[in-house]
Amino acid sequence: MKKMVMGILIGISFTTSSVFAAGDIAAGKTKSAVCAACHGADGIAVIPGYPNLKGQNEQYIISSIKAYKDKQRNGGLAAVMQAQAAMLSDSDIANLAAYYSSLK
């Protein structure tokens, strides 16, 4: 009985954590105005060497921004991204990732 209850609780925690982790596309679109300077208004970079964000995998965007925020990504223009990422909350990051991954 205890194993069944624990299994149900673990299942519920995974389900609810993924629901709460989902980003808000509209909020991400609003927040993306700052990103547009380098990554383009539609997520397609107009400056050579800058990555396109349009249609990028949501979890990849989240992990990349968090790596910049935690200063785990270095080199190139990392200093620029580290400064930008430092100003973002986890919610902002999730929203931006939801927005850019929704673009097709």
N, C-alpha and C positions, 0 to 999 in steps of 0.2 A: 504494500500500500504506500509506504514512504517513497519508494522508487517511482511509483506512478505520479504522486503529487510533485516530487522534485522534477520529473520530466515535464509535467504540465507547466510548472513555474518557469523552468528554463525556456520552454517553447514560447511562453507568453513574453518573457523578457526579450528574446530575439525579435519577436514580432513587433513589440512596442518600440524597441530601440530603432528599428529600421523605419518605422512610421515617423518618429520624431526627428530622425536624421534627415528626412527628405527636405530638400530645399524648396524655396518659394521662387518660381520662375519670374513672376512679376517683380518681386523685390530684387532679384538678381539682375534683371534688365535695368532697373533704376540704378543700382550700384555699379553697373558696368560702364557708366559714362566715363569714369576715370581710366578704365582699362582701354577704352577706345583710342586714346592717344597713341598707343603703341600697337595694340592688337586689332585695330579697325573697328568701326561702328557696328559692323555685322559679324565680327569675330574673325574676319580675314585680314591678316596683317598686311599693311601697305608698305612697311619698311622691311627691306631684306634682312634676314637673320632673326626676325621676331616670329614666334610660332603662331599659327592659326589656332584659334580656340573653338571656332564654329564646329559643332558636332563631335567635339572631343569627348572621350569617355569621362563620365561624371566623377567616378572614384579616382581616376588619374588626376583630374584637375584638383580635387580636394587634397590628395596626397602631395602633389607638387607645390601647391600654395602653402600647405603646412610645413613642408620641408624648407621653403624659403623663409617662412616665419620663424622657424626654429634654427635658422642659419646652417642647415645641413646641406644646402645647395650653394656652391661657390663657383667662382669663375665667370667669365663672360660679363654679362650684365646682371649678375646675381645681386649686386649691391642695390640696384634699382628695385628689383623685385622684393628683396628683403625689406626695404623701407616701405614699399606699398603693402606687402603682406602684414607687416607689423601693425598696421592700422585696421586690420580686418578681424572681426570676431569669428568664432566658429560658425555662427549663423550666417554671417556675410559670406563666408567661404562656401558653405553649403548652397546658399542662394545663387551665387555666381556660377558654381558648378552645374546646378540645375538649369540655369538659363543657357549657358553655352552648350551644354550637352543636348538641349532641346532644339537647337538650331539645326536645320537640315538643308 
